[in-house]
């Protein structure tokens, strides 16, 4: 079915290219029960995983989530095409089901400064103190000192520490270089459980922000034991001016209403899709504005400075537990410097930008930019979920 919303792609363009063999887990809002239901996309249909699994978290904690999902196939909630077509916020019929972000009780975390290009851009943000007009000149100066190709540098290695000493001597050391080439990764809380927006939703930037951008990322799905069982796409929306003023403002730059989007589905690991596919994945981003502006770029996971499983090890272990698991965004190579308006001002979002983040293996996540203050408020939290599940005899 073609999407009735002009900015939202057809389902065939939003699924993995090998969707016929992909194990896709999601969540839908089911008006019949006034709450969310975990689902498996099976032969073009959306099949409930309740009552066996009340939450996606419960499914993922199984020893074999793929086998568990297939064994739990329940009620047919409708065709995937129909539910997907009812998902965009601007055409949604609230009496029918629609897609949500595909995870629920997991903490949503993000790893930052995991690619050389984005590391340099974070240094520029810091040095410019959030002033986009100063960024172009700083970019040229800093690149001349440290170079633009640090892909072969292993964080925490002797070579990396020598580079650190050199940069300190040049007066160019930065907290972003510390996490980019030092032994410890930057891992921060991106969103609280149940607050992420799914495909077809609005995503938010603060009205006060004048320099911001999408961050297209692969997000690993991690269980409470630290096992990676799948992946999805994420948009780690970033306010560059806010973070550039002070690293202590990172929560304000990253965690706002509607500032995190994930989906469209979780693809579980199996014989056809593994962590090695994540390591070699290309993630594209396209921004289409109502002003006629279009920007396209690609983030190549082969250029990541830290292995995805190393990042998982820094997230979870004896030092930190996640009893409901976690979603871990892996960072991005994408660092937008293309001028959108005045020369030297670089890129920033405008209202109604359509952002498409896609990969062959995971499909397409599509959202529309608005101010966080005017996006739908997050009202369905943990308490509401527990009450809803209890009323359905699922607890």
KETI-711279 format. One record per residue (C-alpha): residue in three letters; z, y, x. Coordinates in Angstrom, 3 decimals. Each point is the difference from the previous one (the first is absolute). Layout:
% KETI-711279
(node 'ALA'; (Z; Y; X))
...
//
This chain:
% KETI-711279
(node 'UNK'; (0.000; 0.000; 0.000))
(node 'UNK'; (-0.846; 3.491; 1.226))
(node 'UNK'; (2.981; 2.332; 0.233))
(node 'UNK'; (-0.012; 2.652; -2.747))
(node 'UNK'; (1.413; 2.509; 2.488))
(node 'UNK'; (-2.768; 1.639; 2.105))
(node 'UNK'; (2.092; 0.108; 3.189))
(node 'UNK'; (1.298; -3.575; -0.209))
(node 'UNK'; (-2.168; -2.824; 1.397))
(node 'UNK'; (-0.954; -3.132; -1.877))
(node 'UNK'; (2.209; -3.037; 0.543))
(node 'UNK'; (-2.722; -1.681; 2.052))
(node 'UNK'; (0.267; 2.859; 2.515))
(node 'UNK'; (3.796; -0.119; 0.081))
(node 'UNK'; (0.460; -3.692; 0.811))
(node 'UNK'; (-0.288; -1.703; 3.397))
(node 'UNK'; (-3.552; -1.004; 0.840))
(node 'UNK'; (1.133; -3.639; -0.093))
(node 'UNK'; (2.067; 0.458; -3.159))
(node 'UNK'; (-0.987; -3.428; -1.285))
(node 'UNK'; (2.166; -1.620; 2.674))
(node 'UNK'; (2.701; 2.675; 0.346))
(node 'UNK'; (3.477; -0.599; -1.426))
(node 'UNK'; (0.762; 3.356; -1.637))
(node 'UNK'; (3.444; 0.872; -1.337))
(node 'UNK'; (0.728; 3.141; -1.985))
(node 'UNK'; (2.111; 1.530; -2.710))
(node 'UNK'; (-1.030; 1.355; -3.380))
(node 'UNK'; (1.841; 2.120; -2.487))
(node 'UNK'; (0.083; -2.112; -3.131))
(node 'UNK'; (0.570; 2.100; -3.158))
(node 'UNK'; (0.904; -3.160; -1.909))
(node 'UNK'; (3.215; -0.266; 2.034))
(node 'UNK'; (0.307; 3.686; 0.973))
(node 'UNK'; (0.206; -0.923; 3.669))
(node 'UNK'; (-1.696; -1.360; 3.106))
(node 'UNK'; (-1.249; -3.544; 0.409))
(node 'UNK'; (-1.009; -1.725; 3.260))
(node 'UNK'; (-3.498; -1.446; -0.260))
(node 'UNK'; (-2.588; -2.126; 1.794))
(node 'UNK'; (-3.679; 0.888; -0.250))
(node 'UNK'; (-1.558; -3.350; -0.887))
(node 'UNK'; (-3.671; -0.562; -0.845))
(node 'UNK'; (-0.422; 3.541; -1.259))
(node 'UNK'; (3.114; -0.122; -2.153))
(node 'UNK'; (3.429; 1.561; 0.441))
(node 'UNK'; (2.579; -2.767; -0.273))
(node 'UNK'; (3.723; 0.683; -0.330))
(node 'UNK'; (2.366; -1.608; 2.512))
(node 'UNK'; (2.971; 0.384; -2.341))
(node 'UNK'; (2.237; -1.660; -0.978))
(node 'UNK'; (-0.050; -1.917; 3.288))
(node 'UNK'; (0.076; 3.186; 2.086))
(node 'UNK'; (1.558; 3.106; -1.516))
(node 'UNK'; (-0.981; 2.104; 3.011))
(node 'UNK'; (-2.599; -0.050; 2.752))
(node 'UNK'; (2.928; -0.119; 2.415))
(node 'UNK'; (1.106; -3.350; -1.449))
(node 'UNK'; (-3.473; -1.478; 0.451))
(node 'UNK'; (-0.331; 1.193; 3.588))
(node 'UNK'; (3.339; -1.547; 0.967))
(node 'UNK'; (-1.351; -3.460; -0.805))
(node 'UNK'; (-0.729; -2.243; 3.027))
(node 'UNK'; (-3.695; -0.085; -1.023))
(node 'UNK'; (-0.824; 3.039; -2.181))
(node 'UNK'; (-3.631; -1.074; -0.486))
(node 'UNK'; (0.925; -3.413; -1.386))
(node 'UNK'; (2.849; 1.505; -2.015))
(node 'UNK'; (-2.285; 2.580; -1.624))
(node 'UNK'; (-2.585; -2.592; -0.959))
(node 'UNK'; (2.678; -2.273; -1.448))
(node 'UNK'; (1.524; 2.841; -2.037))
(node 'UNK'; (-3.166; 1.146; -1.794))
(node 'UNK'; (1.071; 1.040; -3.480))
(node 'UNK'; (-1.206; 2.109; -2.895))
(node 'UNK'; (-3.483; 1.491; 0.107))
(node 'UNK'; (0.543; 3.785; -0.238))
(node 'UNK'; (-3.695; 0.839; -0.156))
(node 'UNK'; (-3.052; 0.331; 2.165))
(node 'UNK'; (0.421; 1.590; 3.413))
(node 'UNK'; (-2.924; 2.314; -0.774))
(node 'UNK'; (1.587; 1.315; -3.205))
(node 'UNK'; (3.461; 0.569; 1.480))
(node 'UNK'; (-1.470; 1.612; 3.103))
(node 'UNK'; (-2.185; 2.316; -2.119))
(node 'UNK'; (3.105; 1.100; -1.921))
(node 'UNK'; (1.867; 0.886; 3.213))
(node 'UNK'; (-1.237; 3.557; 0.852))
(node 'UNK'; (2.564; 2.563; -1.147))
(node 'UNK'; (-2.590; 2.212; -1.726))
(node 'UNK'; (-1.417; -2.671; -2.351))
(node 'UNK'; (2.963; -2.318; -0.443))
(node 'UNK'; (0.827; -1.416; -3.414))
(node 'UNK'; (3.772; -0.480; 0.110))
(node 'UNK'; (-0.218; -2.726; -2.635))
(node 'UNK'; (-1.866; -2.233; 2.475))
(node 'UNK'; (0.973; -1.413; 3.391))
(node 'UNK'; (-0.791; 1.751; 3.304))
(node 'UNK'; (0.523; -0.660; 3.713))
(node 'UNK'; (3.069; 1.159; 1.921))
(node 'UNK'; (0.769; -0.002; 3.723))
(node 'UNK'; (0.000; -3.723; 0.881))
(node 'UNK'; (3.563; -0.246; 1.385))
(node 'UNK'; (3.379; 0.743; -1.558))
(node 'UNK'; (3.431; -0.517; 1.638))
(node 'UNK'; (-1.201; 0.315; 3.591))
(node 'UNK'; (0.923; 3.012; 2.127))
(node 'UNK'; (-3.121; 1.935; 0.976))
(node 'UNK'; (0.017; 0.792; 3.712))
(node 'UNK'; (-2.605; 1.500; 2.320))
(node 'UNK'; (-0.687; -0.127; 3.723))
(node 'UNK'; (-1.186; 3.264; 1.503))
(node 'UNK'; (-1.918; 0.992; 3.121))
(node 'UNK'; (-1.418; -3.486; 0.540))
(node 'UNK'; (-3.485; 1.197; 1.039))
(node 'UNK'; (-0.916; 2.235; 2.939))
(node 'UNK'; (-2.004; 2.533; -2.009))
(node 'UNK'; (2.696; 0.439; -2.628))
(node 'UNK'; (2.586; 0.297; 2.780))
(node 'UNK'; (-1.889; 2.933; 1.521))
(node 'UNK'; (-0.257; 1.623; -3.423))
(node 'UNK'; (3.762; -0.305; -0.522))
(node 'UNK'; (0.559; 1.705; 3.346))
(node 'UNK'; (-2.297; 2.785; -1.171))
(node 'UNK'; (1.931; 0.326; -3.269))
(node 'UNK'; (3.228; 0.331; 1.948))
(node 'UNK'; (-1.363; 2.505; 2.520))
(node 'UNK'; (-1.691; 2.043; -2.759))
(node 'UNK'; (3.244; 0.026; -2.029))
(node 'UNK'; (-1.976; -0.865; -3.120))
(node 'UNK'; (-2.534; 2.826; 0.459))
(node 'UNK'; (-3.504; -1.397; -0.602))
(node 'UNK'; (-1.626; 3.076; 1.528))
(node 'UNK'; (1.534; -0.813; 3.407))
(node 'UNK'; (-0.989; -3.660; -0.054))
(node 'UNK'; (-3.577; 0.245; 1.322))
(node 'UNK'; (0.946; 1.745; 3.253))
(node 'UNK'; (2.968; -2.321; 0.547))
(node 'UNK'; (-2.180; -3.052; -0.608))
(node 'UNK'; (-2.317; 1.015; 2.825))
(node 'UNK'; (2.860; 0.760; 2.401))
(node 'UNK'; (2.004; -3.168; -0.666))
(node 'UNK'; (-3.014; -2.304; 0.089))
(node 'UNK'; (-0.943; 1.454; 3.376))
(node 'UNK'; (3.449; -0.904; 1.344))
(node 'UNK'; (0.547; -3.476; -1.449))
(node 'UNK'; (-3.514; -1.138; -0.852))
(node 'UNK'; (-1.263; -1.309; -3.304))
(node 'UNK'; (-0.134; -3.714; 0.801))
(node 'UNK'; (3.409; -1.645; 0.327))
(node 'UNK'; (-1.007; -3.268; -1.684))
(node 'UNK'; (0.757; -2.143; 3.044))
(node 'UNK'; (3.495; 1.399; 0.420))
(node 'UNK'; (2.753; -2.435; -0.990))
(node 'UNK'; (3.000; 1.832; -1.518))
(node 'UNK'; (3.107; -0.430; 2.123))
(node 'UNK'; (-1.935; -1.255; 3.047))
(node 'UNK'; (0.419; 1.314; 3.546))
(node 'UNK'; (-3.329; 1.799; -0.355))
(node 'UNK'; (1.206; 1.666; -3.204))
(node 'UNK'; (3.227; 1.108; 1.675))
(node 'UNK'; (-1.961; 1.520; 2.893))
(node 'UNK'; (-2.091; 1.935; -2.513))
(node 'UNK'; (3.218; 1.173; -1.632))
(node 'UNK'; (1.303; 1.326; 3.320))
(node 'UNK'; (-3.287; 1.794; 0.658))
(node 'UNK'; (0.027; 1.663; -3.433))
(node 'UNK'; (3.583; 1.151; 0.433))
(node 'UNK'; (-1.046; 1.562; 3.295))
(node 'UNK'; (-2.870; 1.789; -1.743))
(node 'UNK'; (2.322; 1.293; -2.731))
(node 'UNK'; (-1.925; -1.957; -2.639))
(node 'UNK'; (2.500; -2.686; -0.910))
(node 'UNK'; (0.452; -0.499; -3.734))
(node 'UNK'; (2.085; -2.112; -2.341))
(node 'UNK'; (-3.300; -1.349; -1.358))
(node 'UNK'; (-1.055; -1.224; 3.427))
(node 'UNK'; (3.415; -1.644; 0.284))
(node 'UNK'; (-0.668; -2.251; -3.001))
(node 'UNK'; (-3.700; -0.285; 0.816))
(node 'UNK'; (0.399; -1.409; 3.515))
(node 'UNK'; (3.734; -0.667; 0.310))
(node 'UNK'; (1.703; -3.351; -0.755))
(node 'UNK'; (1.215; 0.911; -3.509))
(node 'UNK'; (-2.383; 0.393; -2.938))
(node 'UNK'; (0.414; 2.659; -2.672))
(node 'UNK'; (0.831; -1.768; -3.249))
(node 'UNK'; (1.148; 2.102; -2.933))
(node 'UNK'; (0.633; -0.351; -3.712))
(node 'UNK'; (-3.099; 1.042; -1.919))
(node 'UNK'; (1.062; -0.683; -3.580))
(node 'UNK'; (2.742; -1.629; -2.025))
(node 'UNK'; (-0.577; -3.256; -1.891))
(node 'UNK'; (-2.046; 0.486; -3.202))
(node 'UNK'; (-1.042; 3.562; 0.888))
(node 'UNK'; (-3.445; -0.735; 1.496))
(node 'UNK'; (-3.079; 0.903; -2.028))
(node 'UNK'; (-2.776; -2.510; -0.539))
(node 'UNK'; (-3.741; 0.408; -0.045))
(node 'UNK'; (-1.322; 2.382; -2.647))
(node 'UNK'; (3.104; 2.186; 0.154))
(node 'UNK'; (0.521; 3.567; 1.169))
(node 'UNK'; (1.437; 0.462; 3.502))
(node 'UNK'; (2.071; 3.020; 0.926))
(node 'UNK'; (0.271; 2.679; 2.669))
(node 'UNK'; (2.595; 2.757; -0.262))
(node 'UNK'; (-1.294; 3.236; -1.496))
(node 'UNK'; (1.456; 1.881; 2.966))
(node 'UNK'; (-2.008; -2.033; 2.551))
(node 'UNK'; (-3.155; 1.568; 1.439))
(node 'UNK'; (-0.874; -2.687; 2.593))
(node 'UNK'; (0.034; -3.625; -1.118))
(node 'UNK'; (-2.105; -3.147; -0.029))
(node 'UNK'; (-0.298; -3.614; -1.128))
(node 'UNK'; (0.921; -2.785; 2.403))
(node 'UNK'; (-1.991; -3.202; -0.648))
(node 'UNK'; (1.986; -3.023; 1.099))
(node 'UNK'; (0.368; -3.747; -0.206))
(node 'UNK'; (3.421; -0.924; -1.366))
(node 'UNK'; (1.558; -3.340; 0.836))
(node 'UNK'; (2.040; -1.865; -2.596))
(node 'UNK'; (3.178; -1.244; 1.716))
(node 'UNK'; (2.585; -2.373; -1.458))
(node 'UNK'; (3.762; 0.151; 0.511))
(node 'UNK'; (-0.332; -2.505; 2.853))
(node 'UNK'; (-2.479; 2.247; 1.819))
(node 'UNK'; (-2.986; -2.191; -0.843))
(node 'UNK'; (-3.258; 1.825; -0.736))
(node 'UNK'; (-1.587; -1.581; -3.085))
(node 'UNK'; (-2.798; 2.421; -0.856))
(node 'UNK'; (-1.353; 3.521; 0.104))
(node 'UNK'; (-1.119; 2.866; -2.175))
(node 'UNK'; (-1.416; 3.507; 0.497))
(node 'UNK'; (2.135; 3.126; 0.201))
(node 'UNK'; (-0.320; 3.770; -0.003))
(node 'UNK'; (2.822; 1.515; 2.054))
(node 'UNK'; (-0.595; 3.541; -1.285))
(node 'UNK'; (1.109; 2.459; 2.681))
(node 'UNK'; (0.926; 3.704; 0.016))
(node 'UNK'; (-1.043; 1.044; 3.501))
(node 'UNK'; (1.404; 3.511; -0.239))
(node 'UNK'; (3.434; -1.240; -1.064))
(node 'UNK'; (0.298; -2.718; 2.656))
(node 'UNK'; (-1.411; 2.361; 2.618))
(node 'UNK'; (2.823; 2.495; -0.569))
(node 'UNK'; (2.620; -2.599; 0.934))
(node 'UNK'; (0.174; -3.769; 0.329))
(node 'UNK'; (3.250; 0.221; -1.951))
(node 'UNK'; (-2.109; 0.986; -3.013))
(node 'UNK'; (-1.787; -3.378; 0.038))
(node 'UNK'; (1.604; -1.087; -3.318))
(node 'UNK'; (-1.250; 3.204; -1.652))
(node 'UNK'; (-3.448; -0.518; 1.513))
(node 'UNK'; (-0.255; -3.645; -1.056))
(node 'UNK'; (2.167; -0.870; -2.989))
(node 'UNK'; (-0.779; 2.070; -3.081))
(node 'UNK'; (-0.928; -0.768; -3.576))
(node 'UNK'; (-3.269; -1.983; -0.044))
(node 'UNK'; (-0.434; 0.305; 3.792))
(node 'UNK'; (-0.479; -3.740; 0.530))
(node 'UNK'; (-2.794; -2.146; -1.437))
(node 'UNK'; (-0.587; -3.725; 0.535))
(node 'UNK'; (-2.363; -2.620; -1.353))
(node 'UNK'; (-2.043; -0.944; -1.796))
(node 'UNK'; (1.432; -3.485; 0.625))
(node 'UNK'; (1.999; -1.964; 2.541))
(node 'UNK'; (-2.256; -2.529; 1.686))
(node 'UNK'; (2.067; -2.997; 1.039))
(node 'UNK'; (-0.588; -1.698; 3.335))
(node 'UNK'; (-1.790; -3.353; -0.201))
(node 'UNK'; (-2.759; -1.844; 1.850))
(node 'UNK'; (-2.489; 2.766; -0.893))
(node 'UNK'; (2.177; 2.995; 0.932))
(node 'UNK'; (2.533; 0.199; 2.840))
(node 'UNK'; (1.783; 2.453; 2.260))
(node 'UNK'; (-2.984; -0.204; 2.351))
(node 'UNK'; (-2.164; 1.467; -2.760))
(node 'UNK'; (2.446; 2.908; -0.182))
(node 'UNK'; (-0.219; 0.471; 3.761))
(node 'UNK'; (-3.785; 0.343; -0.200))
(node 'UNK'; (-0.225; 1.959; -3.235))
(node 'UNK'; (-1.897; 3.251; -0.508))
(node 'UNK'; (1.523; 2.354; -2.578))
(node 'UNK'; (-2.171; 2.807; -1.338))
(node 'UNK'; (1.016; 3.204; -1.727))
(node 'UNK'; (-2.152; 2.304; -2.088))
(node 'UNK'; (1.105; 3.324; -1.462))
(node 'UNK'; (-2.206; 1.556; -2.688))
(node 'UNK'; (0.881; 3.481; -1.213))
(node 'UNK'; (-1.079; 1.889; -3.076))
(node 'UNK'; (-1.168; 2.701; 2.454))
(node 'UNK'; (-2.752; -2.336; 1.232))
(node 'UNK'; (1.876; -0.875; 3.190))
(node 'UNK'; (-0.235; -3.625; 1.139))
(node 'UNK'; (1.704; -1.560; 2.994))
(node 'UNK'; (-0.340; -3.602; 1.157))
(node 'UNK'; (1.760; -1.708; 2.891))
(node 'UNK'; (1.086; -3.421; 1.207))
(node 'UNK'; (3.205; -1.357; 1.498))
(node 'UNK'; (-0.610; -2.995; 2.272))
(node 'UNK'; (3.037; -2.266; 0.205))
(node 'UNK'; (-1.269; -1.395; 3.306))
(node 'UNK'; (1.038; 3.296; 1.591))
(node 'UNK'; (3.652; -0.182; -1.052))
(node 'UNK'; (2.416; 0.417; 2.914))
(node 'UNK'; (2.655; -2.381; -1.316))
(node 'UNK'; (-0.726; -3.415; -1.465))
(node 'UNK'; (0.781; -0.175; -3.737))
(node 'UNK'; (2.502; -2.807; 0.518))
(node 'UNK'; (1.750; 2.013; 2.718))
(node 'UNK'; (0.457; 2.765; -2.558))
(node 'UNK'; (1.426; -2.502; -2.475))
(node 'UNK'; (2.460; -1.098; 2.685))
(node 'UNK'; (1.133; 3.594; 0.427))
(node 'UNK'; (0.376; 0.333; -3.784))
(node 'UNK'; (2.019; -3.080; -0.865))
(node 'UNK'; (2.341; -2.316; 1.920))
(node 'UNK'; (3.632; -0.200; 1.079))
(node 'UNK'; (0.028; 3.806; 0.233))
(node 'UNK'; (-1.160; 0.581; -3.610))
(node 'UNK'; (-0.346; -2.242; -3.045))
(node 'UNK'; (-2.112; 0.429; -3.135))
(node 'UNK'; (1.242; -2.495; -2.611))
(node 'UNK'; (-2.882; 0.849; -2.337))
(node 'UNK'; (-2.615; 0.216; 2.736))
(node 'UNK'; (-2.053; 3.018; 1.007))
(node 'UNK'; (-3.448; 1.533; -0.083))
(node 'UNK'; (-0.868; 1.278; 3.488))
(node 'UNK'; (-2.857; 2.458; 0.464))
(node 'UNK'; (-1.423; -0.425; 3.497))
(node 'UNK'; (-1.181; 3.527; 0.760))
(node 'UNK'; (-3.506; 1.397; 0.285))
(node 'UNK'; (-2.645; 0.990; 2.506))
(node 'UNK'; (-1.170; 2.644; -2.493))
(node 'UNK'; (0.810; 3.560; 1.062))
(node 'UNK'; (-2.048; 2.538; -2.000))
(node 'UNK'; (-1.144; 2.993; 2.035))
(node 'UNK'; (-3.236; 0.802; -1.867))
(node 'UNK'; (-0.001; 3.580; -1.271))
(node 'UNK'; (-0.021; 0.203; -3.771))
(node 'UNK'; (0.041; 3.756; -0.486))
(node 'UNK'; (0.363; 2.508; 2.838))
(node 'UNK'; (-0.926; -0.980; 3.549))
(node 'UNK'; (2.968; -1.353; 1.951))
(node 'UNK'; (2.091; -0.618; -3.115))
(node 'UNK'; (-0.678; -3.746; -0.076))
(node 'UNK'; (0.418; -2.161; -3.091))
(node 'UNK'; (2.478; 0.294; -2.818))
(node 'UNK'; (0.033; -1.367; -3.534))
(node 'UNK'; (-1.003; 1.937; -3.090))
(node 'UNK'; (1.020; -0.848; -3.529))
(node 'UNK'; (-2.122; -2.704; -1.660))
(node 'UNK'; (-1.162; -1.510; 3.292))
(node 'UNK'; (-0.956; -3.632; -0.571))
(node 'UNK'; (1.279; -2.155; 2.863))
(node 'UNK'; (-1.434; -3.495; 0.494))
(node 'UNK'; (1.568; -2.303; 2.581))
(node 'UNK'; (-1.850; -3.275; 0.407))
(node 'UNK'; (-0.563; -3.114; 2.075))
(node 'UNK'; (-2.215; -3.027; -0.473))
(node 'UNK'; (3.029; -2.280; -0.002))
(node 'UNK'; (2.318; 1.943; -2.342))
(node 'UNK'; (-2.237; 1.950; -2.385))
(node 'UNK'; (0.360; 3.665; -0.887))
(node 'UNK'; (2.974; 2.241; -0.818))
(node 'UNK'; (-1.104; 3.147; -1.853))
(node 'UNK'; (2.160; 3.004; -0.944))
(node 'UNK'; (-0.307; 3.660; -1.003))
(node 'UNK'; (1.973; 2.755; 1.745))
(node 'UNK'; (2.305; 2.303; -1.926))
(node 'UNK'; (3.209; 1.843; 0.806))
(node 'UNK'; (3.026; -2.282; 0.141))
(node 'UNK'; (1.764; 2.373; -2.356))
(node 'UNK'; (-2.575; -0.590; -2.758))
(node 'UNK'; (-0.677; -3.734; 0.478))
(node 'UNK'; (1.674; -2.310; -2.493))
(node 'UNK'; (3.666; -0.227; 0.887))
(node 'UNK'; (1.395; -3.270; 1.311))
(node 'UNK'; (2.275; -1.180; -2.798))
(node 'UNK'; (-0.134; -3.823; 0.078))
(node 'UNK'; (2.456; -0.962; 2.734))
(node 'UNK'; (2.141; -2.998; 0.842))
(node 'UNK'; (2.379; 0.461; -2.922))
(node 'UNK'; (-2.870; 0.214; -2.484))
(node 'UNK'; (-1.597; -3.118; 1.471))
(node 'UNK'; (3.208; -2.017; -0.208))
(node 'UNK'; (0.566; 1.035; -3.609))
(node 'UNK'; (-3.602; -0.845; -0.886))
(node 'UNK'; (0.124; -3.423; 1.656))
(node 'UNK'; (3.315; -0.754; -1.697))
(node 'UNK'; (-1.444; 0.901; -3.402))
(node 'UNK'; (-2.831; -2.487; 0.689))
(node 'UNK'; (2.454; -2.750; 1.033))
(node 'UNK'; (-1.445; 0.030; 3.518))
(node 'UNK'; (3.310; 0.548; 1.769))
//
